[in-house]
Amino acid sequence: MKKTTLSTPELQRTIISVLFALLITSCASYKAIAPETIAPGNVIRVTMKNGEKIDYLKVTAADSEKIIGIQHYRTSSGQSGNLSNKIIMLPNTQSVRKRKISPGKTLVLVVILVTSPAWLWAIAGAPLN
């Protein structure tokens, strides 16, 4: 009986592309919220009216005029750190988005990671019986 393999280049490229696309997705996403719903502990992304984007700001205080938080940053050289007491005036904001964990994306990532040995075995051209 002739053994069939899954080692065709097209199939390998397709599987690798799908795995890569799924692995680079985040388990969290940002959802638009009204500024008055911001609370301490929220992680937000703010777009200012001048076009500036402030990513990953952990709110420490908020009121009807301003948001105060700790901003995580990363430089192009790979250094990272936190800026404390970043103050954002609400009238200067264009949009505020809250970071939320996505159960669907998290489940897909876990399934991919758990089944990746089987995918790699298939990509390597293991024979099917």
Buried (B, 14 or more C-beta within 10 A) or exposed (E): EEEEEBEEEEBBEEBEEEBEEBEEBEBEBBEEBEBEEBEEEBBBBBBBEEEEEBBBBBBBEBEEEBBBBBBBEEEEEEEEEEEEEBEBEBEEBEBBBBBEEBEEBBEBBEEBEEEEEEBEEBBEEEEEE
